[in-house]
Amino acid sequence: MLNVDEITNACVKCGKCIPTCTIHEINRDESTSPRGFLDLISAYKNQELELDRDLKTIFESCFLCTNCVEACPSHLRVDSAIEKTRYDIAQKFGIAWYKKLAFFFLRYRQVLNILARLGYVFQSCAFSTKNNNQGMKAKLNLPLIKKGRLLPSLSKKSFLSSNPDFINNQGEKSIGIFIGCLSNYSYTSTGFALLEICKHLKINVDLLKEQSCCGAPHYFTGDFKSVEHLAKKNIVYFEEKLKTLDYIIIPEATCSAMINIDYEHFFHMQGDQEWTIRAKNISHKILLTTKYLYEHTNLEQLLKTKNKANISISYHDPCHAKKMQGIYKEPRNLLKQNYHFKELIASNECCGFGGVSMQTDHYEKVLKVGMKKAHNIQKTDVQIISAECSACRMQISNALEHEKVSTKFSHPLELIAKILQD
């Protein structure tokens, strides 16, 4: 079981985490720094402080970017301590009705399928569609949506419902695709690009149509009951599928980190040894897509035979890819084969998505971090910015639109598929 006291007591207050902290960068207060979070958690756990709404606001202002974990000499899991505290917050104060509603839809895929189809029909009532295919702007201020915010459009048909259960590409290898909710219902071009790549590589594809949401939105908000339900359902499903599949690949950094790392952390936090072991046992067979393509296929060699595109690009490292899974070179080495690649200024900084609570309750902070990212993209002077994460895509696209930066966003798989198709 996670011992929060061990984490808080181990912090020696050296301050190496502070320059890297996303929230402290825009809110320079000791209370919103990693060591400040740990001090407050310790005081709360020792009943020196009451968990009131002021503390709730502080603990919910962390972006969970894990920059502090990476910078800490002892790699203390500040994020896990905060996630556990957010569970306590949810128990005491409850979860806002609009978040509960969203989490209900994410938990029950069949209901979400119906809602997504209705949403596609009526989305023009609340949103104005952009001509550049980057998304749609909210016309109204709603609990989950801020007026003027750029959001992804809903697709007429989800990715999973647009394809057969199994695609036979006459290959020797078969993989499963865990697509993620945003790529399933909105950024469907990501999934279709992945299918195109698999076709060129002659890799058979199982669409894993009984997959459920990974549970990341619920986890970061303290809805542990839903996390347990979704995690167990996915683990049982993956255990069975991996009897015949080589790997399950995920084109979403947040989903991949949730399934690969946070499932194990979650069950360990709950003191559930059986499911901790089961989560760990499947993790080595579930990979972020660029890692799989780079390490287990000949895609890099295939791309070397293709023409170079006269397009300048840069790559943003999703926190859940580089910091949590150590994935850095894989997408870069694939993209560098055919594009003019520039490293992003301040490449280690979080984009500022931060999860559902940050997007709904602390949008002004989210926007501040996003604006900083947009300015750094502008200084890098590229035509396209890419990241293997739909949450980053949503956040960065909104920031670019808000700051009127002309750079567009494309998922790395979309950029790779374009080269293969040309």
C-alpha positions as a printed Julia matrix, in Angstrom:
422×3 Matrix{Float64}:
   0.0     0.0     0.0
   1.21    3.52   -0.81
   2.74    5.12    2.29
   2.3     8.86    1.82
   4.24    9.54    5.04
   7.32    7.89    3.53
   7.15   10.26    0.56
   6.56   13.41    2.61
   9.2    12.53    5.23
  11.83   11.68    2.59
  11.74   15.17    1.07
  14.84   17.09    2.29
  13.54   20.41    0.88
  16.55   20.81   -1.44
  14.4    22.76   -3.92
  15.74   21.14   -7.09
  12.16   20.43   -8.11
  10.96   24.03   -7.92
  12.5    25.44  -11.18
  10.87   22.57  -13.1
   7.38   22.85  -11.55
   4.68   23.81  -14.05
   2.26   25.4   -11.57
   5.02   27.19   -9.61
   6.25   28.77  -12.84
   2.98   30.7   -13.19
   1.99   30.86   -9.49
   5.18   31.57   -7.55
   4.0    30.59   -4.12
   5.69   27.98   -1.92
   2.32   26.3    -1.34
   2.11   25.48   -5.03
   5.53   23.9    -5.36
   6.35   20.19   -5.03
   7.87   20.53   -1.56
   5.02   22.83   -0.58
   2.49   20.22   -1.69
   4.3    17.58    0.37
   4.47   19.82    3.47
   0.74   20.51    3.23
  -0.09   16.84    2.65
   2.02   15.92    5.7
   0.26   18.53    7.84
  -3.13   17.29    6.65
  -2.25   13.64    7.3
  -0.99   14.5    10.78
  -4.23   16.41   11.48
  -2.37   19.7    11.82
  -4.45   21.14    8.99
  -8.07   20.55    8.09
  -8.82   19.51    4.52
 -10.85   22.59    3.64
 -11.71   24.21    0.33
  -8.53   26.27    0.31
  -6.42   23.11    0.55
  -8.66   21.46   -2.04
  -7.9    24.31   -4.46
  -4.17   23.99   -3.84
  -4.04   20.21   -4.31
  -6.15   20.41   -7.47
  -3.85   23.04   -9.0
  -1.02   20.56   -9.64
  -0.67   19.68  -13.33
   0.66   16.18  -12.46
   3.34   16.71  -15.1
   5.88   14.71  -12.98
   8.67   17.23  -13.72
   9.39   17.19   -9.98
   9.71   13.41   -9.91
  12.26   13.58  -12.71
  14.22   16.41  -11.05
  14.17   14.96   -7.52
  17.46   13.19   -6.6
  15.34   10.52   -4.85
  12.61   10.54   -7.53
   9.94   10.93   -4.87
   6.46   10.23   -6.25
   4.92   13.61   -5.47
   2.28   12.87   -8.1
   1.17    9.68   -6.31
   0.89   11.54   -3.0
  -1.29   14.19   -4.64
  -3.41   11.6    -6.45
  -4.06    9.83   -3.14
  -5.0    13.15   -1.54
  -7.38   13.91   -4.38
  -9.19   10.7    -3.52
  -9.64   12.06    0.01
 -10.91   15.33   -1.51
 -13.44   13.45   -3.63
 -14.59   11.51   -0.56
 -15.08   14.65    1.53
 -16.38   17.16   -1.01
 -17.72   14.87   -3.71
 -17.12   15.26   -7.43
 -18.91   18.03   -9.33
 -22.01   16.8   -11.15
 -20.67   17.72  -14.59
 -17.48   15.74  -13.97
 -19.52   12.8   -12.68
 -21.6    12.93  -15.85
 -18.49   12.97  -18.06
 -16.95   10.11  -16.08
 -20.17    8.09  -16.37
 -20.08    8.37  -20.16
 -16.38    7.45  -20.26
 -17.04    4.44  -18.02
 -19.87    3.08  -20.18
 -18.71    2.95  -23.8
 -22.08    1.95  -25.29
 -23.74    5.02  -23.79
 -20.86    7.2   -24.97
 -21.25    5.85  -28.51
 -24.86    7.05  -28.58
 -23.93   10.41  -27.05
 -21.12   10.92  -29.58
 -23.47   10.32  -32.51
 -25.98   12.81  -31.08
 -23.15   15.23  -30.34
 -21.97   15.13  -33.94
 -25.46   16.08  -35.15
 -25.98   18.93  -32.68
 -22.43   20.21  -32.12
 -22.97   23.19  -34.42
 -25.54   24.51  -31.9
 -22.87   25.15  -29.27
 -19.72   25.4   -31.39
 -18.49   27.2   -34.47
 -16.43   24.92  -36.7
 -13.02   26.13  -37.82
 -12.08   25.98  -41.49
  -8.56   24.72  -40.78
  -9.75   21.38  -39.36
  -7.98   22.13  -36.07
 -11.24   21.98  -34.11
 -14.27   24.04  -33.13
 -14.77   27.05  -30.87
 -17.26   27.05  -28.01
 -20.0    29.66  -28.36
 -21.22   29.28  -24.77
 -19.81   29.12  -21.26
 -20.68   25.71  -19.8
 -19.28   23.84  -16.75
 -17.03   21.62  -18.87
 -16.45   24.14  -21.66
 -15.12   27.69  -21.62
 -16.45   30.15  -24.2
 -13.98   30.74  -27.03
 -11.98   27.6   -26.23
 -10.9    25.51  -29.19
 -12.0    21.9   -28.83
 -11.79   18.87  -31.12
 -14.81   18.29  -33.35
 -16.78   15.08  -32.94
 -16.51   12.72  -35.9
 -19.56   11.47  -37.75
 -18.49    7.93  -36.99
 -16.05    6.73  -34.34
 -12.78    5.11  -35.34
 -13.71    1.74  -33.85
 -17.14    1.65  -35.51
 -15.59    2.64  -38.86
 -13.42   -0.48  -39.12
 -13.79   -4.27  -38.9
 -12.81   -6.15  -35.76
  -9.69   -7.58  -37.4
  -7.66   -6.35  -40.37
  -5.6    -9.01  -42.1
  -2.6    -7.39  -43.8
  -1.13  -10.77  -44.75
   1.58  -10.38  -42.14
   3.37  -12.66  -39.71
   2.78  -10.31  -36.78
  -0.52   -9.34  -35.19
  -0.96   -6.42  -32.82
  -3.89   -4.9   -30.97
  -4.7    -1.19  -30.96
  -5.93    0.59  -27.86
  -7.1     3.77  -29.53
  -8.06    6.04  -26.6
 -11.29    8.01  -26.26
 -10.18   11.25  -27.96
  -8.77    9.46  -31.0
 -11.83    7.23  -31.16
 -14.41   10.01  -31.21
 -12.59   13.15  -32.38
  -9.04   12.81  -33.66
  -9.89    9.75  -35.76
  -7.17   10.65  -38.29
  -4.67    9.28  -35.75
  -6.21    5.81  -35.88
  -6.55    5.78  -39.66
  -2.9     6.85  -39.99
  -1.87    3.95  -37.77
  -3.85    1.52  -39.91
  -2.11    2.9   -43.01
   1.29    2.35  -41.42
   0.37   -1.2   -40.4
  -0.77   -1.91  -43.97
   2.63   -0.83  -45.35
   4.44   -2.88  -42.71
   2.19   -5.91  -43.29
   1.15   -6.13  -39.65
  -2.28   -7.58  -38.86
  -4.47   -5.48  -36.58
  -7.0    -6.39  -33.92
  -9.11   -3.32  -33.08
  -9.85   -4.6   -29.54
 -13.43   -3.42  -29.78
 -14.29   -4.37  -26.21
 -11.68   -1.98  -24.81
 -12.82    0.5   -22.16
 -11.55    3.96  -21.27
  -8.15    3.69  -19.58
  -9.51    5.57  -16.54
  -6.95    8.4   -16.49
  -9.55   11.23  -16.15
 -11.14    9.41  -13.21
  -7.77    8.66  -11.59
  -6.54   12.26  -11.65
  -9.83   13.46  -10.14
 -10.09   10.93   -7.29
 -12.87    8.73   -8.73
 -11.11    5.54   -7.66
 -14.23    3.38   -7.84
 -14.41    3.95  -11.6
 -10.66    3.45  -11.97
 -10.89    0.04  -10.31
 -13.81   -0.99  -12.55
 -12.14    0.15  -15.79
  -8.66   -1.11  -14.93
  -9.83   -4.61  -13.99
 -12.02   -4.84  -17.07
  -9.16   -3.82  -19.37
  -6.59   -6.05  -17.66
  -8.8    -9.15  -18.0
  -9.46   -8.29  -21.66
  -5.79   -7.66  -22.44
  -4.65  -10.85  -20.69
  -6.9   -12.86  -23.0
  -5.98  -10.94  -26.15
  -2.24  -11.13  -25.51
  -2.43  -14.92  -25.77
  -2.61  -14.44  -29.56
  -1.23  -10.9   -30.12
   2.44   -9.89  -30.16
   1.8    -6.5   -28.56
  -0.94   -4.01  -27.81
   0.04   -0.53  -28.97
  -1.38    2.81  -27.92
  -1.01    6.08  -29.9
  -1.76    8.15  -26.77
   0.88    8.93  -24.14
  -1.63    9.44  -21.31
  -3.49    6.18  -21.99
  -0.22    4.31  -22.37
   1.2     5.65  -19.11
  -2.06    4.94  -17.3
  -2.16    1.31  -18.42
   1.59    0.65  -18.28
   2.45    2.43  -15.06
  -0.5     3.88  -13.17
  -2.59    0.68  -13.09
   0.2    -0.9   -11.06
   0.56    2.24   -8.9
  -3.18    2.38   -8.34
  -3.56   -1.2    -7.14
  -0.4    -0.87   -5.04
  -1.93    2.26   -3.49
  -5.05    0.23   -2.71
  -3.0    -2.57   -1.18
  -4.32   -5.07   -3.75
  -1.39   -7.37   -4.43
  -3.17   -9.67   -6.91
  -4.15   -6.89   -9.3
  -0.83   -5.09   -8.81
   0.91   -8.21  -10.13
  -1.59   -8.7   -12.96
  -1.16   -5.08  -14.05
   2.62   -5.43  -13.99
   2.56   -8.7   -15.93
   0.85   -7.2   -18.99
   2.78   -3.91  -19.0
   5.8    -5.16  -20.99
   3.5    -6.14  -23.86
   1.71   -2.78  -24.05
   3.71   -0.04  -25.74
   3.34    3.53  -26.92
   3.03    3.25  -30.69
   6.23    5.03  -31.77
   8.25    2.87  -29.37
   6.77   -0.26  -30.91
   7.26    0.97  -34.48
  10.84    2.05  -33.82
  12.0    -1.0   -31.88
   9.97   -3.86  -33.35
   9.46   -3.04  -37.04
  11.5    -1.91  -40.05
   9.59    1.39  -40.34
  12.71    3.55  -39.94
  14.42    1.74  -42.82
  11.27    1.98  -44.94
  11.04    5.74  -44.36
  14.66    6.16  -45.48
  13.62    4.98  -48.93
  10.93    7.69  -49.21
  11.22   11.3   -50.36
  11.83   14.18  -47.96
   8.97   16.58  -47.4
   9.76   20.28  -47.58
   8.08   20.87  -44.23
   9.66   22.04  -40.97
   8.43   20.33  -37.82
   9.15   20.12  -34.11
   8.11   17.65  -31.44
   6.6    18.28  -28.01
   7.35   15.57  -25.46
   4.16   14.62  -23.62
   4.85   14.4   -19.88
   3.36   10.91  -19.84
   5.73    9.78  -22.62
   9.17   11.19  -21.79
   9.0    11.55  -18.03
   6.89    8.51  -17.17
   7.9     6.07  -19.92
  11.32    7.33  -20.98
  10.27    7.76  -24.6
  12.26   10.47  -26.35
  14.33    9.3   -29.32
  11.71    7.0   -30.88
   9.33    9.59  -32.41
  12.21   11.91  -33.29
  14.22    9.28  -35.17
  11.16    8.31  -37.19
  10.17   11.88  -38.04
  13.71   13.03  -38.88
  13.87   10.64  -41.82
  11.54   12.73  -43.98
  11.02   16.14  -42.35
  13.17   19.16  -41.53
  13.32   18.72  -37.78
  14.01   21.43  -35.19
  14.15   20.92  -31.45
  11.54   22.91  -29.62
  12.7    25.78  -27.43
  12.29   24.71  -23.78
  11.43   21.21  -24.98
  11.02   19.79  -21.46
   8.13   22.04  -20.43
   4.59   20.73  -19.9
   1.95   21.92  -22.37
  -0.42   22.61  -19.47
  -3.34   20.28  -20.12
  -3.42   19.06  -16.54
  -6.57   16.93  -16.58
 -10.3    17.52  -16.2
 -10.14   19.58  -12.98
  -7.48   21.9   -14.36
  -9.37   22.36  -17.62
 -12.67   23.15  -15.88
 -11.78   24.74  -12.52
  -8.41   26.35  -13.27
  -8.69   27.23  -16.94
  -6.91   30.57  -16.51
  -3.81   28.69  -15.26
  -4.11   26.16  -18.08
  -4.23   28.99  -20.6
  -1.18   30.74  -19.1
   0.94   27.61  -19.47
  -0.45   27.03  -22.96
   0.35   30.58  -24.04
   3.95   30.12  -22.94
   4.14   26.92  -24.97
   2.6    28.64  -28.01
   5.2    31.45  -27.83
   8.04   28.91  -27.69
   6.61   27.1   -30.71
   6.46   30.42  -32.54
  10.1    31.16  -31.65
  11.13   27.71  -32.91
   9.66   28.76  -36.29
   8.18   25.53  -37.66
   5.15   24.77  -39.79
   3.99   21.79  -37.73
   4.2    20.84  -34.07
   3.65   17.19  -33.21
   3.07   15.11  -30.08
   1.9    11.55  -29.44
  -0.93   12.64  -27.16
  -4.46   13.91  -27.89
  -4.61   15.81  -24.59
  -1.48   17.73  -25.62
  -3.03   18.17  -29.07
  -6.15   19.73  -27.59
  -4.19   22.01  -25.25
  -1.55   23.12  -27.77
  -4.08   23.67  -30.58
  -6.13   25.9   -28.29
  -3.05   27.87  -27.23
  -1.89   28.34  -30.83
  -5.35   29.54  -31.81
  -5.57   31.86  -28.8
  -2.17   33.41  -29.53
  -2.78   33.47  -33.31
   0.32   31.38  -34.06
   0.16   29.9   -37.57
   1.86   26.58  -36.68
  -0.49   23.6   -37.04
  -0.65   20.39  -35.04
  -0.3    16.88  -36.46
   0.1    13.57  -34.66
   3.44   11.89  -35.56
   1.56    8.91  -37.01
  -0.3    11.23  -39.38
   3.02   12.7   -40.56
   4.51    9.25  -41.07
   1.44    7.91  -42.92
   1.54   10.9   -45.27
   5.07   10.01  -46.3
   4.14    6.37  -46.89
   1.14    7.36  -49.02
   3.07    9.82  -51.24
